Structure formats: C-alpha cells, structure tokens
C-alpha cells in the first residue's frame, strides 16, 4: 500500500473531510502518524493490514445494510443520502430541433 492508496482508503471509509483524525482514532494512533504516512513512499505493514481490514468491514456492512433495506416494504426504505429540500432539477434550455 502506498500513500495514494492510503488517501483513497481513508476517504472511502470516512469521507473527504476530516478523514485523517477518524482514521487515526480507528487505528489508535496520533493524527501526526497518519500525516507522516501520507508523505512516505509506503505504508508500514501492520497499518496496511489494519486499513485493509477496515475496508473489508465497511464493504460487508454496506452489503448487509443493502440486503436489510431490500427486505423492507418500499414505503419504509430510505435513501442513504437525503436530497436537500428546495433543490429542483433545471429543465434543459437548449434549442429545439427545427
């Protein structure tokens, strides 16, 4: 695992904002350790194994959540990311075919 893989894994696990502190807490290290790993050429082995395990855990949890939602009646299912109220789609304002 290199620094690019570490950044991608951190953002996949915790989102694009503030992923370093959350990853540091999950690994039980200081945020400075995560910052140093991002700027190194490679991630140390134990950290790489732990991060891969976190990714696998998230993947399985997402699969279970998806399966559980599919068992619910359609009226009770909810979106994972709620739409913001008041935002509407803008119709296409291009030229008509003449």
C-alpha angles and dihedrals in degrees: 000000000000132000094272091054090048092053092047092049093047093050092046091052101041109012131253096292123069096350094141097065092044093049090047090053092048091051094042096238138115120273089241089064091057090047091052092048090053090057096045126088093239139018116239114257101249091050092048091052092048093048091049089051090051090051091049091049091051091048092052092044091052091050091051092047091050092049092047092050091050090058092057122088111264093249091061098046116107133200117252091227114036118219117243113252116247096029111121131179115257113230118238110269099193129130120287117244107257 
